[in-house]
Amino acid sequence: MGYFDSFSDFIRMGNHGVFVWSVYGITVFTILGHWLGLRLQKRRLVTEMQRLKKRGQL
């Protein structure tokens, strides 16, 4: 087979599973947080630019 004998061995990662999967989780949530933050920032910037354009200041 492969390195792991079963799916549960894969999840446990040789008794390091808690550490390994928590690091993956933290990484995914960090990337998603940054991505969502950038989307919100872009939305605010576009809204502000449209407001300034309507006022003739852009």
TORTIDO-238794 format. One record per residue (C-alpha): residue in three letters; z, y, x. Coordinates in steps of 0.25 Angstrom, whole numbers, plus 5000, padded with zeros to 4 digits. Layout:
ALAZYX...
This chain:
MET500050005000GLY500350145006TYR501550205012PHE502350194999ASP502650064992SER502750124978PHE502750254971SER504250264971ASP504250254986PHE503150364986ILE504050454978ARG505350414986MET504550444999GLY505450355007ASN506750425002HIS506150565005GLY505550584991VAL506450684986PHE506150774998VAL504650754998TRP504450774983SER505350894983VAL504550954994TYR503250934986GLY503950984973ILE504451114980THR503051134987VAL502251124974PHE503251214966THR503151314978ILE501651314977LEU501551324962GLY502551434963HIS501751514972TRP500451484965LEU501151534952GLY501651654958LEU500351694964ARG499651674950LEU500751764944GLN500551874955LYS499051864953ARG499151884938ARG500052004940LEU499152064950VAL497952054941THR498652114929GLU499152224937MET497752254943GLN497152244929ARG498152344924LEU497852444936LYS496352424933LYS496552464918ARG497352594923GLY496252624933GLN497152614945LEU496352494951
